[in-house]
Amino acid sequence: MIKVLIVDDQAILADGIKSVLSSCPDFEVVGIAYDGFTALDAVDRYAPDVVLMDIRMPNMNGVIATQEIKRKRPETKVLILTTFDDSDYILNAINYGASGYLLKDVSASALIDAVKNANAGDTILPAKIARRIADAAKMVSSDREIKFKKRFGLSDREVEIALMIYDGFTNKQIAAALKLSDGTSRNYISAIYEKVGASSRAEAVGKMKEALTS
């Protein structure tokens, strides 16, 4: 039995979602919360497996509530369910640990499948949501590339590796992803440190952050 908590400030929608999920014997709807604060209390009380979370709510929005839920109870899956397909909300919710994102025009059968799949550990992203994330990520990456090239005089390959360093990839992961030998990867990273003016990875990342915010 999958325990589900519904979080939505519109009671009629929350009741409709509860009705859909209650029709499936695999689910137990353990509660309904109408804002982020009451959602946190309900998570403490019911220990749900999956939280269906609205985004725009009074007192505490769904993005912040998701962050707090994942901090307090990382095993709980949070599935964003909203009418807003805004890319900033999407990226923030995913970054804070949401298991996926659904729009409220989803069919009953698709909602049921999404909750089951989220509980199993899958990431739920409808095609048009995935496209928005890809487009937003591409814009961010392009902006970083321009700034790194301009500030540090990096080559195209060095920029590629610098972005991976910035995103937390290890030396081995960089070598594997770019099909480089460990030695070649280390040489590129050393050259990047020199151009950035850093003697360590942490210092290099700090310099890159300065370049992106200046």
Buried (B, 14 or more C-beta within 10 A) or exposed (E): EBBBBBBBBEEEBBEBBBEBBEEBEEBBBBBBBBBBBBBBEBBEEBEBBBBBBBBEBEEBBBBBBBBBBBEEBEEBBBBBBBEBEEBEBBBBBBEBBBBBBBBBEBEBEEBBBBBBBBBEEBBBBBEEBEEBBEEBEEEEBEEBBEBBBEBBEBBEEBBBBBBBBBEEBEBEEBBEEBEBEEEEBBEBBEBBBEBBEBEEBEEBBEBBEEBBEE
